Amino acid sequence: MFKKRNKEFSYETELLNQGAYIDLLASNPETAPIYLTTAFNVEDLDDLQDRYDKKGFCYNRNRNPNRAALIELMTYLEKGENSVICSSGMAAISTAVLSLVKSGDHILSDQTLYGETIDIFSKVLSDFGVSVTYVDFTNLDEVKSALQKNTRLLYTETVANPMITVVDISAVAKIAHGNKAVLVVDNTFMTSFGIRPLEHGADLVVNSLTKFANGHSDAVCGSITGSDELIQKAHNLQVLIGSSADPFTSWLVQRGIRTMSLRLEKQMANAEKLAKALSAIPCVQKVNYPGLKSHRQHELAARMFKNGFGAMLSIVLPDDREKMNAFMRKLNLAHYAMTLGGYRTTLSHPIMSSHYDVPEEKRKKMGITFGLLRISVGIENGDDLVEDFLQALTVYTAS
């Protein structure tokens, strides 16, 4: 409620004020409005103090109704106590990690991660005196052996990008907590529809909401979810470094999430169908998908993932650039995109995209070769998708 003005001012002054506020009740729209404002007016200092005390809305970088709505949704989906909404998945990862470590601390990380996460650890944090060790998190003995007295944080992805390996979150959480360390899990590939890492012992879960959560390839956003204590630390840092998501993006992502379960159910079914079909093609040297019995963590994945094995897979083709180009051009449905998780099927070449800046020695240790293609499966008709991939792969058998 705002104080009524009892006087009309000059043209240029009224130009700024007329229509600025709505007198009629507009508090119950079917779809939440987008609050495109940098700040919220307050009546007086008592009103301002009340907003501080109740964590109300004053300045957009601190809090915004659209972010607050998305915070409520993500907190429910990941079963945490609170969340922070960030300007990108990388902002979520950076904000979460920076809120937990300081100079002299050690991070123990899975060796197979999104390439730019590795860049943050190895290129940015190292400049601030934070050391990082990379090991195979599917080997629990290796994880235990790599712990140090100053290990503050363990970091992994639910399903590793792009090798599609699966980590036993519960087991890694026990190792982390036994060393008085915090476990942070990136759940972008699986989303809360596939698994909730906090229920398996993780302390913080990060998501690139840009991907499957939003699902429409039209918004860049990220989230951090966990306990009130850890989220407050992340929020305090976020306010200072300005990694908050903008109102329109927050609104778009919340809209996209409303259909996430419908999309992912179809995407996971399509991914399993495509993985099985591709595994029978001789020119496909390997298919990485946890829904296949040939996947070395299939039994673990079956225990952990109750709604499906995810919509991401990767395949290994011969290291032949000319034929790979021909294969990509011959596809009618799947197309190349520097992202994933959209409603259409997309391809990515890790060496030339997500892991382009990762040293070759590290890439080889992960198993990333030139012939590796990452596939994000969409909601097309599954039979159409399989048929299209099979006809495109004939370039490898043509004389």
C-alpha positions as CSV (number, residue, x, y, z in Angstrom):
1,M,0.0,0.0,0.0
2,F,1.4,3.4,-1.0
3,K,0.6,6.9,0.2
4,K,-1.7,8.8,-2.1
5,R,-0.4,12.0,-3.5
6,N,-2.6,15.0,-2.8
7,K,-1.2,17.2,-5.6
8,E,-0.6,17.1,-9.3
9,F,2.8,18.1,-10.5
10,S,4.3,19.3,-13.8
11,Y,4.3,17.2,-17.0
12,E,7.9,15.8,-16.7
13,T,7.3,14.8,-13.1
14,E,3.9,13.2,-13.7
15,L,5.5,11.4,-16.7
16,L,7.5,9.4,-14.1
17,N,4.7,8.7,-11.7
18,Q,1.4,8.2,-13.4
19,G,0.5,4.5,-13.8
20,A,3.5,3.5,-11.6
21,Y,1.3,1.7,-9.1
22,I,-1.9,-0.3,-9.5
23,D,-4.7,0.4,-7.0
24,L,-6.9,-2.5,-7.9
25,L,-6.3,-5.9,-6.3
26,A,-4.0,-7.9,-8.6
27,S,-2.6,-10.5,-6.2
28,N,-4.1,-13.7,-7.5
29,P,-3.2,-14.2,-11.2
30,E,-3.4,-17.7,-12.6
31,T,0.3,-17.3,-13.7
32,A,2.7,-15.4,-11.5
33,P,3.7,-12.1,-13.0
34,I,7.3,-11.2,-13.9
35,Y,8.8,-8.7,-11.5
36,L,11.0,-6.7,-13.7
37,T,12.1,-4.2,-11.1
38,T,15.5,-3.5,-9.7
39,A,14.0,-2.4,-6.3
40,F,10.8,-2.3,-4.2
41,N,9.5,0.8,-2.6
42,V,9.1,0.9,1.2
43,E,6.8,3.2,3.3
44,D,9.3,4.2,6.0
45,L,12.2,2.9,8.0
46,D,9.9,0.6,10.1
47,D,8.7,-1.0,6.8
48,L,12.3,-1.4,5.7
49,Q,13.3,-3.0,9.0
50,D,10.3,-5.4,8.8
51,R,11.4,-6.5,5.3
52,Y,15.0,-7.1,6.6
53,D,13.7,-9.2,9.5
54,K,11.3,-11.2,7.3
55,K,13.7,-11.5,4.4
56,G,11.3,-9.5,2.2
57,F,11.9,-7.7,-1.1
58,C,14.0,-4.6,-1.2
59,Y,16.6,-5.0,-3.9
60,N,16.6,-7.4,-6.8
61,R,20.2,-8.7,-6.4
62,N,19.3,-9.8,-2.8
63,R,15.8,-11.2,-3.4
64,N,13.1,-11.2,-6.1
65,P,9.6,-12.8,-6.1
66,N,10.3,-14.8,-9.2
67,R,13.5,-16.3,-7.7
68,A,11.6,-16.9,-4.5
69,A,9.0,-18.9,-6.3
70,L,11.7,-20.9,-8.1
71,I,13.5,-21.4,-4.8
72,E,10.4,-22.9,-3.3
73,L,10.0,-25.2,-6.3
74,M,13.6,-26.4,-6.4
75,T,13.7,-26.9,-2.6
76,Y,10.7,-29.2,-2.8
77,L,12.0,-31.1,-5.8
78,E,15.4,-31.8,-4.3
79,K,14.0,-32.3,-0.8
80,G,16.3,-29.7,0.9
81,E,15.7,-27.0,3.4
82,N,16.4,-24.1,1.2
83,S,17.8,-23.1,-2.2
84,V,19.7,-20.4,-4.1
85,I,18.9,-19.6,-7.7
86,C,21.9,-18.5,-9.9
87,S,22.5,-17.0,-13.2
88,S,23.8,-20.2,-14.8
89,G,24.8,-23.7,-13.9
90,M,28.4,-22.6,-13.7
91,A,27.4,-19.8,-11.3
92,A,25.7,-22.3,-9.1
93,I,28.8,-24.6,-9.1
94,S,31.1,-21.6,-8.4
95,T,28.9,-20.0,-5.7
96,A,28.5,-23.4,-3.9
97,V,32.1,-24.3,-3.9
98,L,33.5,-20.8,-3.1
99,S,31.1,-20.6,-0.1
100,L,32.7,-23.8,1.3
101,V,36.4,-23.5,0.8
102,K,39.2,-21.1,1.6
103,S,43.0,-20.9,1.0
104,G,44.8,-24.0,2.2
105,D,41.8,-26.3,1.8
106,H,41.8,-29.4,-0.4
107,I,39.0,-30.5,-2.8
108,L,38.7,-34.2,-3.8
109,S,36.9,-34.4,-7.1
110,D,35.8,-37.1,-9.5
111,Q,38.1,-37.2,-12.5
112,T,35.3,-37.2,-15.0
113,L,33.3,-33.9,-14.9
114,Y,32.0,-31.2,-17.2
115,G,35.1,-29.6,-18.6
116,E,34.4,-26.1,-17.3
117,T,33.9,-27.4,-13.8
118,I,37.5,-28.8,-14.0
119,D,38.6,-25.3,-15.3
120,I,37.1,-23.7,-12.2
121,F,38.9,-26.1,-9.9
122,S,42.2,-26.2,-11.7
123,K,42.5,-22.6,-13.1
124,V,40.6,-20.4,-10.7
125,L,40.7,-22.0,-7.3
126,S,44.3,-22.9,-7.6
127,D,45.2,-19.2,-7.8
128,F,43.6,-18.7,-4.4
129,G,45.5,-21.5,-2.7
130,V,42.9,-24.3,-3.0
131,S,44.3,-27.6,-4.1
132,V,42.4,-30.2,-6.1
133,T,43.0,-33.9,-6.6
134,Y,41.1,-35.9,-9.3
135,V,40.4,-39.6,-8.8
136,D,37.9,-42.2,-10.2
137,F,34.9,-41.9,-7.9
138,T,33.6,-45.2,-9.1
139,N,36.6,-46.7,-7.2
140,L,35.9,-46.1,-3.5
141,D,39.3,-47.4,-2.4
142,E,40.9,-44.7,-4.6
143,V,38.6,-42.1,-3.1
144,K,39.5,-43.1,0.5
145,S,43.2,-43.2,-0.4
146,A,43.2,-39.6,-1.8
147,L,41.7,-38.0,1.3
148,Q,43.9,-35.5,3.0
149,K,43.7,-33.9,6.5
150,N,42.6,-30.6,4.8
151,T,40.1,-32.1,2.5
152,R,37.1,-29.8,2.9
153,L,34.9,-30.9,0.0
154,L,34.2,-33.9,-2.2
155,Y,32.7,-33.1,-5.6
156,T,31.0,-35.4,-8.2
157,E,28.2,-35.6,-10.7
158,T,25.4,-38.0,-10.4
159,V,26.1,-39.3,-13.9
160,A,29.4,-38.1,-15.2
161,N,29.7,-35.9,-18.3
162,P,30.3,-37.2,-20.9
163,M,31.3,-40.8,-20.0
164,I,28.0,-41.6,-18.3
165,T,29.6,-43.3,-15.4
166,V,27.5,-43.6,-12.2
167,V,28.7,-42.7,-8.7
168,D,27.5,-44.4,-5.5
169,I,26.5,-41.2,-3.7
170,S,25.6,-42.9,-0.4
171,A,29.0,-44.5,-0.2
172,V,30.9,-41.4,-1.2
173,A,28.9,-39.4,1.3
174,K,29.9,-41.7,4.1
175,I,33.6,-41.3,3.1
176,A,33.2,-37.5,3.0
177,H,31.5,-37.2,6.4
178,G,34.0,-39.6,8.0
179,N,36.6,-37.1,7.0
180,K,34.5,-34.1,8.2
181,A,34.1,-33.0,4.7
182,V,31.1,-31.8,2.6
183,L,29.8,-33.6,-0.4
184,V,28.5,-31.5,-3.3
185,V,26.8,-33.4,-6.2
186,D,25.9,-32.0,-9.6
187,N,22.5,-33.5,-10.5
188,T,22.0,-31.9,-13.9
189,F,21.9,-35.1,-16.0
190,M,19.4,-36.9,-13.8
191,T,17.4,-34.1,-12.2
192,S,15.2,-34.7,-9.1
193,F,13.0,-36.8,-11.3
194,G,15.8,-39.4,-11.6
195,I,17.3,-39.1,-8.1
196,R,17.6,-36.7,-5.1
197,P,21.2,-36.8,-4.0
198,L,20.4,-35.1,-0.6
199,E,18.4,-38.2,0.3
200,H,21.5,-40.3,-0.4
201,G,23.7,-38.2,2.0
202,A,24.9,-35.3,-0.2
203,D,25.2,-32.0,1.6
204,L,24.6,-29.7,-1.4
205,V,23.1,-30.5,-4.8
206,V,23.7,-28.2,-7.8
207,N,21.7,-28.2,-11.0
208,S,22.2,-26.5,-14.3
209,L,18.5,-25.6,-14.7
210,T,19.4,-24.6,-18.3
211,K,19.2,-28.2,-19.2
212,F,16.6,-30.9,-18.5
213,A,14.8,-28.9,-15.8
214,N,13.8,-26.1,-18.1
215,G,13.9,-28.3,-21.2
216,H,13.2,-25.6,-23.8
217,S,16.7,-24.3,-24.6
218,D,15.7,-20.7,-24.0
219,A,16.9,-19.9,-20.5
220,V,20.3,-20.1,-18.7
221,C,20.0,-20.7,-15.0
222,G,21.3,-22.8,-12.0
223,S,20.4,-23.8,-8.5
224,I,21.9,-24.9,-5.2
225,T,19.9,-26.8,-2.7
226,G,20.7,-28.1,0.8
227,S,20.5,-27.2,4.5
228,D,19.5,-23.8,5.7
229,E,23.0,-23.3,7.2
230,L,24.9,-24.1,3.9
231,I,22.4,-22.3,1.7
232,Q,22.7,-19.1,3.9
233,K,26.5,-19.2,3.3
234,A,25.9,-19.5,-0.5
235,H,23.2,-16.8,-0.5
236,N,25.5,-14.3,1.4
237,L,28.3,-14.9,-1.2
238,Q,25.8,-14.7,-4.1
239,V,24.6,-11.2,-2.9
240,L,28.2,-10.0,-2.9
241,I,29.4,-11.5,-6.2
242,G,26.1,-10.9,-8.0
243,S,25.4,-14.5,-9.3
244,S,21.6,-14.1,-9.0
245,A,19.3,-15.2,-11.8
246,D,17.2,-12.4,-13.3
247,P,13.4,-12.4,-12.9
248,F,12.5,-13.3,-16.4
249,T,14.8,-16.2,-16.6
250,S,13.5,-17.4,-13.2
251,W,10.0,-17.2,-14.5
252,L,10.9,-19.1,-17.7
253,V,12.6,-21.9,-15.8
254,Q,9.7,-22.3,-13.4
255,R,7.4,-22.6,-16.4
256,G,9.6,-25.2,-18.0
257,I,9.9,-27.3,-14.8
258,R,6.1,-27.8,-14.7
259,T,6.4,-30.3,-17.5
260,M,9.7,-31.9,-16.5
261,S,8.3,-35.2,-15.3
262,L,6.3,-35.6,-18.6
263,R,9.3,-34.8,-20.7
264,L,11.9,-36.9,-18.8
265,E,9.7,-40.0,-18.7
266,K,9.6,-39.9,-22.5
267,Q,13.2,-38.8,-22.9
268,M,14.5,-41.6,-20.7
269,A,12.4,-44.2,-22.6
270,N,13.7,-42.9,-25.9
271,A,17.3,-42.9,-24.6
272,E,17.0,-46.6,-23.6
273,K,15.5,-47.5,-26.9
274,L,18.2,-45.7,-28.8
275,A,21.0,-47.1,-26.7
276,K,19.8,-50.6,-27.3
277,A,19.5,-50.1,-31.0
278,L,22.9,-48.4,-31.4
279,S,24.6,-51.2,-29.3
280,A,23.7,-53.6,-32.1
281,I,25.4,-51.6,-34.9
282,P,29.0,-52.8,-35.7
283,C,30.4,-49.4,-36.5
284,V,29.4,-48.2,-33.0
285,Q,32.3,-49.3,-31.0
286,K,30.7,-48.6,-27.6
287,V,27.5,-47.2,-26.1
288,N,27.7,-45.6,-22.7
289,Y,24.3,-45.8,-21.1
290,P,23.5,-47.1,-17.5
291,G,20.3,-48.7,-18.7
292,L,22.3,-51.3,-20.7
293,K,23.3,-54.5,-18.9
294,S,26.7,-54.1,-20.5
295,H,27.3,-50.9,-18.5
296,R,29.7,-51.6,-15.7
297,Q,27.5,-49.7,-13.1
298,H,24.1,-51.0,-14.4
299,E,23.2,-52.7,-11.1
300,L,24.1,-49.6,-9.1
301,A,22.1,-47.5,-11.4
302,A,19.1,-49.8,-11.1
303,R,19.2,-49.4,-7.3
304,M,19.7,-45.6,-7.4
305,F,17.5,-44.5,-10.3
306,K,13.8,-45.5,-9.8
307,N,12.2,-43.6,-12.7
308,G,14.6,-44.5,-15.5
309,F,18.3,-44.4,-16.4
310,G,18.5,-40.8,-17.7
311,A,18.2,-39.2,-21.1
312,M,22.0,-38.9,-21.7
313,L,24.2,-41.4,-23.5
314,S,27.4,-41.3,-25.4
315,I,28.8,-43.4,-28.2
316,V,32.2,-44.1,-29.6
317,L,32.6,-44.1,-33.3
318,P,35.8,-44.6,-35.4
319,D,38.2,-41.6,-35.2
320,D,37.4,-40.5,-38.7
321,R,36.5,-36.8,-38.9
322,E,35.2,-37.0,-42.5
323,K,32.8,-39.8,-41.8
324,M,31.7,-38.2,-38.5
325,N,30.8,-35.0,-40.5
326,A,29.0,-37.1,-43.0
327,F,27.0,-38.9,-40.3
328,M,26.0,-35.6,-38.7
329,R,24.9,-34.1,-42.0
330,K,22.9,-37.2,-42.8
331,L,20.8,-37.0,-39.6
332,N,17.4,-35.5,-40.1
333,L,16.2,-35.2,-36.5
334,A,19.2,-34.9,-34.1
335,H,21.3,-31.8,-34.6
336,Y,24.5,-30.4,-33.1
337,A,24.1,-28.0,-30.2
338,M,26.4,-26.6,-27.5
339,T,24.0,-27.6,-24.8
340,L,21.8,-30.5,-23.7
341,G,18.5,-31.3,-22.1
342,G,16.1,-29.7,-24.6
343,Y,13.0,-31.3,-26.0
344,R,14.8,-32.1,-29.3
345,T,17.6,-34.6,-29.6
346,T,21.0,-33.0,-29.8
347,L,24.6,-34.1,-30.3
348,S,27.8,-32.7,-28.9
349,H,31.5,-33.5,-29.6
350,P,33.2,-33.3,-26.1
351,I,36.7,-32.7,-27.5
352,M,35.5,-29.7,-29.4
353,S,32.9,-28.4,-26.9
354,S,32.5,-29.3,-23.2
355,H,36.0,-30.6,-22.8
356,Y,37.9,-28.6,-25.4
357,D,40.1,-26.9,-22.7
358,V,40.9,-30.1,-20.8
359,P,44.5,-31.2,-21.4
360,E,44.7,-34.2,-23.7
361,E,46.3,-36.4,-21.0
362,K,43.3,-35.8,-18.7
363,R,40.9,-36.5,-21.5
364,K,42.5,-39.8,-22.3
365,K,42.4,-40.8,-18.6
366,M,38.6,-40.1,-18.7
367,G,38.3,-42.1,-22.0
368,I,37.3,-39.1,-24.1
369,T,38.5,-39.8,-27.7
370,F,37.9,-38.0,-31.0
371,G,35.2,-40.6,-31.8
372,L,33.2,-39.9,-28.7
373,L,29.8,-38.2,-29.3
374,R,27.5,-37.2,-26.5
375,I,23.7,-37.5,-27.2
376,S,21.0,-35.7,-25.3
377,V,17.7,-37.5,-26.2
378,G,14.5,-35.6,-26.8
379,I,10.8,-36.3,-26.9
380,E,10.5,-37.3,-30.5
381,N,8.8,-40.5,-31.5
382,G,11.3,-43.2,-30.4
383,D,11.0,-45.3,-33.5
384,D,11.6,-42.2,-35.7
385,L,14.7,-41.4,-33.7
386,V,16.2,-44.9,-34.0
387,E,15.4,-45.1,-37.7
388,D,17.1,-41.8,-38.3
389,F,20.3,-42.7,-36.4
390,L,20.5,-46.1,-38.2
391,Q,20.2,-44.6,-41.7
392,A,22.8,-41.9,-40.9
393,L,25.3,-44.5,-39.6
394,T,25.3,-46.2,-43.0
395,V,28.0,-43.6,-43.9
396,Y,30.5,-45.8,-42.0
397,T,29.7,-48.9,-44.0
398,A,29.4,-47.2,-47.4
399,S,32.3,-47.9,-49.7
